Amino acid sequence: MSNTSKPSSKTVKLNTVVPAPVITPLNVVAPETKIVGAAVTVPQGEMLKKAEFLDRAVSRTDVKKRDAKPAIEAALAVLAEALSNGEELNLPPMGKLRVVKSKDLGEGAKVLTLKLRTMKDGAGLGADPSDHTDDDDSDD
């Protein structure tokens, strides 16, 4: 057999594909733009200390302060631990909370810069605390 074909060229021919024209619907309605206010500096209020925090929480429940205090302190400890570990929290009705920056001060102390995104009005509130009834006999 003899090789009678042309010597091979080093160029490659590519098949060109013409893209199909993009068809846009004529009756598309753009979503309405929602204008939100710019961020403003909030004046610093009074500091809420743990004793007052406990009193306010207890006043919203039918639980005695001596029974509620260990549970609230445990919840605060879990919050502190989760934030220290850099975990993101989704806690209705408070909102979503995450650590933006963290600075170690040594000896176990840290400065955490947090971002809190609050819930929409009424979201995550559930039942009104004043309408508290125990229809459930389970001990959760």
N, C-alpha and C positions, 0 to 999 in steps of 0.2 A: 504494500500500500504506500502510495506516495502522498506526501503532504502538499496539496496544490492550493490550499487556501491562502488568503492574503496574510501578510505578517500582521500580528496583533498590534493594535494601537493602544497607547497608554491612556486614552481618554475613555470615559464611561458615559454613555448616553443615559439620561434619566427621563423617565416618563413624567411629564408635568401634569399635575392635576389642578384644574381650575376649581377653586372653592365655590360652593353653592352660595348664592346671594342670601343674606340674612333678611328674613321677612319679619317685620315687626307689626304686631296688631295695631290697628288704628284707634281702638277704643280702650286703651290702657289708661287707668286712672292712678295717678301717683298718690301714695298715702299722704294724708294731711300732716304737715310739719307741726310738731308740738314744741312751743317755745317755753323753755324753762328758765327760771331766774338764775342769775350768776351766783357763784359762791360768795357768801358774805362772812365777815368776821363776826363771831358771836361773842358778846361780852361774857366774861367768866362769872358764873354764879357762885353761890356758896358751896363749900365742900360738903358732900353727903358722907357722913362717917358711918361706920358699921352699926353702931347702936341705933341710929336713926333709921338706917336701911332695914334692920331687923324689925323695928317698930312698925314701919310702913308696910312691910311684907306681912307681918302678923295681923295687922288691921284689915287686910283683904281676905283673910281666911277665918275659919272657925277653929283653928288650931291654937293651942296655948303656946306662949312664947318659949317656955322650957322645952316643949316638944319640937317646935319649929327651928330653934336656934342650931342644933347639930346638923339638921338637913341643909339649912341655908349655908352654914359654914362649909359643909362638904361640897356643896354646889360651887361655891366661890373658889374652893381649892381646886376643883376639877377645871374650872374656867382658867385659873392661873396656870395650871400645868399644861393645858392644851395650847394656850397662847405662847407659853414659854417654848413649847416644842414646835411652834410654827404652824399649828393646825388651823384650818379655816373652820369657823363655827357658823352654823345656820340655826339661829335660835329665835323662832317666832315667840312673842310679838316684838322682841328687840330688833331682830334683823340679821343680816350677814355680817360677820366680823372676821377680819383677817389681819395678819401682821404684815406691814409694808416694809419696815426696817427694824433691825435689832442690833443693839450695841451691848457688848458684854462689859460690865464695869468691874469685874473681878469679885471674888468671894461669893459667887452665886447670884449677884445682883445684875439685872439687865434693864436697859431702857428699850421699850418696845413702842414703835410708832404704829398705830392701829388705824384701820379704815373700817368704818361702820356704815353699812347701807341699810337704812331703816325700811320697814315694811310700808306698803301703801296703806292709806287710811282704812282701818278696819280689818286688814289682812292679818291672819294668824291670831286674832284675839279670841276666837272661839266663843264659848258661852260667857255671859256677863258674870263676873265673880260674885255679884250680889244675889244671883239666882242659883247659888250653890245648893244642890240637893244630892243625896247619896242614893241613887237608884241601883247602884252596883254593890253587892255584898262582898265582893272579892277584896282581899288585902293586897293591893298592888304596891 
